[in-house]
Amino acid sequence: MILKGAEAARYCARPDPGRAGLLLFGADAMRVAMKRQEAIAALVGPQGEAEMRLTRIPAGELRKDGARLGDAMRETGFFPGPRVVFLEDATDGLTETVGAALKDWRPGDAVIVVTAGGLTGKSTLKTLFEKAPNAVSIGFYDDPPTREEIEAELSRAGLAQIDPAAMADLGVLARALDPGDFRQTLEKIGLYKWGDTTPLTPAEVAALAPATLEAEVDDLLHAVAEGESRAVGLLMRRLEGQGVLPVTLCIQALRHFRALHMAASDPGGVASGLARARVFGPRRDRMQRQAQTLGTRALEGAVALLLDTDLTLRSASRAPGMALMERALIRIAMMRR
């Protein structure tokens, strides 16, 4: 049986112990590992591993001893309760072995949880779990977590009150971060709001989001977009002293002004464009004002100037990089006048 989307998320949270097997696969190893941990914990409980009701079998060991999976599945432990056999990093080469175990499975045997990397549509292992009447196949792709998954994670962290705008920002953040970083951010939010009954706000989401290089140059880019040309030189010296390269600054500036251009030219309005550009929190409000003030034509000129500067910085030109970058940013700041 194949499960996708919300059904897959619900199944990982509460897997059916009456089914013989569960296959979790995907190119994103972190996301697969997180869902595997969730499913196994739901099957054996918080004390399952300590009570030796969880057996781990690396795929390499199973290739050497094909009978090990069936033996582990039928073993009787010292502690009562459901058991799980976890087969890690499986490939199509183990399809026959896993298929035999699923066929021999009986109620009371350990549930077989299998993880794999990115399996193709013709994968025999994937086909086995999809067609087996007593097994479930769940694939994880590059899609960001759904609203339901985000709410479930926050609920587990003890957070129930969420401002709608904060939830929208979390959705943007989920698309911008990899699953592991996003889950850590949700855990940090849960700890921050522990015992706090007030709703989670967009400002709190922005404050607790991971710091990035973009955050380091935000002051400079905001000064440029808001026409504060006199502040550009001072901020450039500060960043240069921190070791930031001119090419790095140019890349960040291009990202900033492309997002502004996308917002200014979006048919649904500036707010819709910034959401598509994955901008959230107080930074979104500030960039919304910048896009509205500059307008599409000025932003097109800014992006064109930054592209020319980027080409020059990457060429064989001997012109000083920081001076080139500073001149470009001052010219953009002067566009507001």
C-alpha positions as CSV (number, residue, x, y, z in Angstrom):
1,M,0.0,0.0,0.0
2,I,1.3,3.5,-0.9
3,L,0.7,6.5,1.4
4,K,1.3,10.1,0.6
5,G,1.0,13.6,2.1
6,A,-1.2,13.9,5.2
7,E,-2.0,10.2,5.3
8,A,1.7,9.3,5.4
9,A,2.3,11.8,8.2
10,R,-0.6,10.4,10.2
11,Y,0.6,6.8,9.6
12,C,4.2,7.6,10.8
13,A,2.7,9.1,13.9
14,R,0.5,6.1,14.6
15,P,1.7,3.1,12.5
16,D,-0.5,0.0,12.5
17,P,1.2,-2.8,14.5
18,G,-1.0,-5.3,12.6
19,R,0.9,-4.7,9.4
20,A,4.1,-6.6,8.8
21,G,6.3,-4.0,7.2
22,L,6.9,-0.3,6.7
23,L,9.2,1.1,4.0
24,L,10.5,4.7,4.3
25,F,12.6,6.0,1.5
26,G,13.8,9.3,0.0
27,A,16.9,11.2,-1.1
28,D,16.8,13.4,2.0
29,A,18.4,11.1,4.6
30,M,17.6,13.4,7.4
31,R,13.8,13.5,6.7
32,V,13.7,9.7,6.3
33,A,15.6,9.3,9.6
34,M,13.2,11.6,11.5
35,K,10.1,9.8,10.3
36,R,11.7,6.4,11.0
37,Q,12.4,7.5,14.6
38,E,8.8,8.7,15.0
39,A,7.4,5.5,13.6
40,I,9.6,3.2,15.7
41,A,8.9,5.2,18.9
42,A,5.1,4.9,18.2
43,L,5.4,1.1,17.7
44,V,7.6,0.1,20.7
45,G,7.1,3.1,23.0
46,P,9.6,5.2,24.8
47,Q,11.2,2.2,26.6
48,G,11.3,-0.1,23.6
49,E,15.0,0.2,22.9
50,A,16.0,0.0,26.5
51,E,13.9,-3.2,26.9
52,M,15.6,-4.7,23.8
53,R,12.4,-4.8,21.8
54,L,14.1,-3.0,18.9
55,T,16.6,-5.0,16.7
56,R,18.8,-3.0,14.3
57,I,20.2,-4.8,11.2
58,P,22.5,-2.9,8.8
59,A,21.9,-3.8,5.2
60,G,25.5,-5.0,4.8
61,E,25.1,-7.6,7.6
62,L,21.9,-8.9,6.1
63,R,23.7,-9.5,2.8
64,K,26.1,-11.8,4.6
65,D,23.4,-13.6,6.6
66,G,20.1,-13.7,4.8
67,A,18.3,-15.7,7.5
68,R,19.0,-13.0,10.2
69,L,15.9,-10.9,9.3
70,G,13.5,-13.8,9.6
71,D,15.1,-15.0,12.9
72,A,15.0,-11.5,14.4
73,M,11.3,-11.1,13.3
74,R,10.3,-14.3,15.2
75,E,12.5,-13.8,18.3
76,T,10.8,-13.7,21.7
77,G,12.3,-11.0,24.0
78,F,12.6,-10.9,27.8
79,F,10.2,-8.0,28.0
80,P,6.5,-8.1,26.9
81,G,5.3,-5.7,24.3
82,P,5.5,-5.0,20.6
83,R,8.8,-5.4,18.8
84,V,10.4,-3.9,15.7
85,V,13.2,-5.1,13.4
86,F,14.8,-2.1,11.8
87,L,16.6,-2.7,8.5
88,E,18.8,0.3,7.6
89,D,20.0,1.5,4.2
90,A,18.3,-1.3,2.2
91,T,18.7,-1.6,-1.6
92,D,17.0,-3.6,-4.3
93,G,19.5,-6.4,-3.7
94,L,17.6,-7.3,-0.5
95,T,14.2,-7.4,-2.1
96,E,14.0,-11.2,-2.2
97,T,15.1,-11.5,1.5
98,V,12.7,-8.9,2.7
99,G,9.9,-10.4,0.6
100,A,10.4,-13.8,2.1
101,A,10.2,-12.2,5.6
102,L,7.0,-10.4,4.8
103,K,5.5,-13.5,3.4
104,D,6.3,-15.5,6.6
105,W,5.2,-12.8,9.0
106,R,2.5,-13.7,11.5
107,P,0.6,-11.7,14.1
108,G,2.8,-11.3,17.1
109,D,6.0,-11.1,15.1
110,A,8.1,-8.0,15.1
111,V,7.1,-5.3,12.6
112,I,9.8,-4.8,9.9
113,V,10.8,-1.1,9.4
114,V,13.0,-0.6,6.4
115,T,14.7,2.6,5.3
116,A,16.3,3.3,1.9
117,G,17.7,6.1,-0.2
118,G,16.1,7.6,-3.3
119,L,14.4,4.6,-5.0
120,T,13.4,4.8,-8.6
121,G,10.0,4.0,-10.0
122,K,11.2,0.6,-11.2
123,S,12.7,-0.3,-7.8
124,T,11.9,-3.9,-6.9
125,L,12.1,-3.1,-3.1
126,K,9.6,-0.2,-3.6
127,T,7.3,-2.4,-5.7
128,L,7.4,-5.1,-3.1
129,F,6.1,-2.9,-0.3
130,E,3.5,-1.2,-2.6
131,K,2.0,-4.5,-3.7
132,A,2.3,-6.5,-0.4
133,P,-1.1,-6.6,1.3
134,N,0.4,-6.4,4.8
135,A,3.0,-3.6,4.2
136,V,3.1,0.2,3.6
137,S,5.4,2.2,1.4
138,I,6.0,5.9,2.1
139,G,8.3,8.1,-0.1
140,F,9.7,11.4,1.0
141,Y,10.6,13.9,-1.7
142,D,11.7,17.6,-1.7
143,D,8.3,18.9,-0.7
144,P,8.5,21.0,2.5
145,P,6.5,19.9,5.6
146,T,2.8,20.5,5.3
147,R,0.8,22.8,7.7
148,E,-0.5,19.6,9.4
149,E,3.0,18.3,10.0
150,I,4.2,21.7,11.3
151,E,1.2,21.9,13.7
152,A,1.9,18.3,14.9
153,E,5.5,19.1,15.6
154,L,4.5,22.2,17.6
155,S,1.9,20.3,19.4
156,R,4.5,17.7,20.5
157,A,6.6,20.6,21.7
158,G,3.7,21.7,23.9
159,L,2.7,24.7,21.8
160,A,-1.0,25.1,20.9
161,Q,-1.6,28.8,20.5
162,I,-0.2,30.1,17.2
163,D,-0.9,33.4,15.5
164,P,-2.0,32.8,11.8
165,A,0.7,35.2,10.6
166,A,3.3,33.2,12.6
167,M,2.0,30.0,11.0
168,A,2.5,31.5,7.6
169,D,6.0,32.5,8.5
170,L,6.8,29.0,9.7
171,G,5.6,27.6,6.3
172,V,8.0,30.0,4.6
173,L,10.8,28.9,7.0
174,A,10.0,25.2,6.3
175,R,10.7,25.8,2.6
176,A,13.9,27.7,3.3
177,L,15.6,25.2,5.7
178,D,16.4,21.5,5.5
179,P,14.2,19.2,7.6
180,G,16.7,18.8,10.4
181,D,17.3,22.5,10.9
182,F,13.6,23.2,10.7
183,R,12.8,20.5,13.3
184,Q,15.5,22.0,15.6
185,T,14.0,25.4,15.1
186,L,10.6,24.1,16.1
187,E,12.1,22.5,19.2
188,K,13.8,25.8,20.1
189,I,10.4,27.6,19.7
190,G,8.8,25.0,22.0
191,L,11.4,25.6,24.7
192,Y,11.1,29.3,24.4
193,K,7.3,29.3,24.7
194,W,7.3,26.7,27.6
195,G,4.8,27.8,30.1
196,D,3.8,30.8,28.0
197,T,0.1,30.8,27.1
198,T,0.2,33.7,24.7
199,P,0.1,32.9,20.9
200,L,3.4,32.5,19.0
201,T,4.0,35.8,17.0
202,P,5.9,36.5,13.8
203,A,8.5,38.5,15.7
204,E,9.2,35.5,17.9
205,V,9.6,33.2,14.8
206,A,12.0,35.7,13.2
207,A,14.0,36.0,16.5
208,L,14.3,32.2,16.9
209,A,15.0,31.4,13.2
210,P,18.6,30.2,12.5
211,A,21.1,33.0,11.8
212,T,22.5,33.0,8.3
213,L,25.0,35.0,6.3
214,E,22.0,37.0,4.9
215,A,21.2,38.2,8.3
216,E,24.8,39.6,8.6
217,V,24.5,41.8,5.6
218,D,20.8,42.8,6.1
219,D,21.7,46.2,7.6
220,L,23.7,47.0,4.5
221,L,21.1,45.8,2.0
222,H,18.3,47.6,3.9
223,A,20.3,50.8,3.9
224,V,20.8,50.5,0.1
225,A,17.1,49.7,-0.6
226,E,16.0,52.6,1.6
227,G,18.3,55.2,-0.1
228,E,20.7,55.7,2.9
229,S,23.8,56.1,0.6
230,R,25.8,57.8,3.4
231,A,25.6,54.6,5.5
232,V,26.8,52.3,2.8
233,G,30.5,53.0,3.1
234,L,30.6,52.6,6.9
235,L,28.7,49.3,6.7
236,M,30.9,48.1,3.9
237,R,34.1,48.7,6.0
238,R,32.5,46.8,8.9
239,L,31.7,43.8,6.7
240,E,35.1,43.9,5.0
241,G,36.7,43.8,8.5
242,Q,34.8,40.6,9.2
243,G,36.2,39.0,6.1
244,V,33.1,39.1,3.9
245,L,34.1,38.8,0.2
246,P,32.8,41.2,-2.4
247,V,31.4,38.3,-4.5
248,T,29.5,37.1,-1.4
249,L,28.1,40.5,-0.9
250,C,27.1,40.7,-4.6
251,I,25.3,37.3,-4.4
252,Q,23.4,38.4,-1.3
253,A,22.5,41.8,-2.8
254,L,21.2,40.0,-6.0
255,R,19.1,37.7,-3.9
256,H,17.6,40.7,-2.0
257,F,16.8,42.9,-5.0
258,R,15.5,39.9,-7.0
259,A,13.1,39.2,-4.2
260,L,12.0,42.9,-4.2
261,H,11.6,42.8,-8.0
262,M,9.5,39.6,-7.7
263,A,7.3,41.2,-5.1
264,A,6.9,44.4,-7.0
265,S,5.9,42.6,-10.2
266,D,3.7,39.8,-8.7
267,P,0.1,39.9,-10.0
268,G,-1.1,39.0,-6.5
269,G,0.5,42.0,-4.9
270,V,3.8,42.7,-3.0
271,A,2.9,40.4,0.0
272,S,2.2,37.5,-2.3
273,G,5.5,38.0,-4.1
274,L,7.5,38.1,-0.9
275,A,5.8,34.9,0.2
276,R,6.9,33.2,-3.0
277,A,10.4,34.6,-2.4
278,R,10.4,33.0,1.1
279,V,10.7,36.2,3.1
280,F,9.0,36.2,6.5
281,G,8.8,38.1,9.8
282,P,9.7,41.7,10.4
283,R,12.1,41.6,7.5
284,R,9.1,40.9,5.2
285,D,7.3,44.1,6.4
286,R,10.4,46.2,5.7
287,M,11.0,44.7,2.3
288,Q,7.4,45.2,1.4
289,R,7.9,49.0,2.0
290,Q,11.1,48.9,-0.1
291,A,9.4,47.2,-3.0
292,Q,6.5,49.6,-3.0
293,T,8.8,52.6,-2.8
294,L,11.3,51.6,-5.5
295,G,8.9,50.2,-8.0
296,T,9.5,47.7,-10.8
297,R,11.6,49.9,-13.1
298,A,14.1,50.9,-10.5
299,L,14.4,47.3,-9.3
300,E,15.1,46.1,-12.8
301,G,17.9,48.6,-13.0
302,A,19.3,47.5,-9.7
303,V,19.3,43.9,-10.7
304,A,20.9,44.7,-14.0
305,L,23.7,46.7,-12.3
306,L,24.3,43.9,-9.8
307,L,24.6,41.3,-12.6
308,D,27.2,43.5,-14.4
309,T,29.1,43.9,-11.2
310,D,29.0,40.2,-10.5
311,L,30.4,39.5,-14.0
312,T,33.2,42.0,-13.4
313,L,34.1,40.5,-10.0
314,R,34.3,37.0,-11.5
315,S,36.3,38.2,-14.6
316,A,40.1,38.8,-14.9
317,S,39.6,42.5,-14.1
318,R,42.2,43.9,-11.6
319,A,39.8,46.5,-10.2
320,P,39.4,46.3,-6.4
321,G,36.4,44.1,-5.6
322,M,35.1,46.0,-2.6
323,A,35.4,49.3,-4.4
324,L,33.4,48.0,-7.3
325,M,30.7,46.6,-5.0
326,E,30.5,49.8,-2.9
327,R,30.1,51.9,-6.1
328,A,27.3,49.6,-7.3
329,L,25.4,49.7,-4.0
330,I,25.7,53.5,-3.8
331,R,24.4,53.9,-7.3
332,I,21.4,51.7,-6.3
333,A,20.8,53.7,-3.2
334,M,20.8,56.9,-5.3
335,M,18.0,55.5,-7.5
336,R,15.4,56.5,-5.0
337,R,16.2,60.2,-5.5
